[in-house]
């Protein structure tokens, strides 16, 4: 997953943006009302925690001054390696290793479902429709559907696989997905998987990235985030991808050591800076501000 030796602090100039503190190794943030919720994989970081079953991970509520309150889950089982979350009605639904967990904002568990199998490592979760959530399985490169009311997990897109499948973004006609690559090569890519009743296919929209982790659709603009950036823009952390596959570095986020998640709420872009233990809120126009 994330390798410190590849992360280089960038000197690229960018506009002053207020940043807010997060617990160490936070993977994603989710604004709800006046509060910010965050999931962290734990104090040891990826080198230690991704191979551990210890419940060192956590769900947090974070104030604007950086003060964080851990939300204890009512079933007492805790979290191990939570990497993604989404709001579904009055619930937050979290992916954590081989589990999907639905909790109220106060930590009251609605349901917790596990998917047993070799190599399962659930990574991202998004709302597909009011009854269904879509999950990426990094460990097997597969897509899964999850029923919002029961947590029932089913295969999605059949046998389609994307090696290193990380985060996803859902559009009206299909799914954007990014892959995590090797630590010493520019082999991450952005993919498109159309919704179809005639079989499932995947197309590579753009490649040559170095360890992409995040993707979001911002006012019909596809934006991706990661660590070394792209082979043509190695210092970039946030990049816009044109419809013809052209990569354009965005000036926001390039001062950070990497962007683990991008969330767009319709008006603001929320960037999670994993190794910097911080997040920033930007106006949607930031996706158009090129470096």
NORHUTA-V286372 format. One record per helix or strand of 2 or more residues. SS is the DSSP state (a for helix, b for strand). FROM is the first residue (numbers start at 1). LEN is the number of residues. Records with the same first field share a line. If there is no record, write none. Layout:
SS=FROM-LEN, FROM-LEN
//
This chain:
a=4-3, 45-5, 284-5
b=19-3, 26-7, 35-6, 57-6, 68-3, 82-7, 91-7, 99-6, 109-6, 122-8, 132-6, 142-6, 153-4, 165-6, 174-6, 188-7, 203-16, 221-10, 238-4, 247-4, 259-6, 268-6, 278-6
//
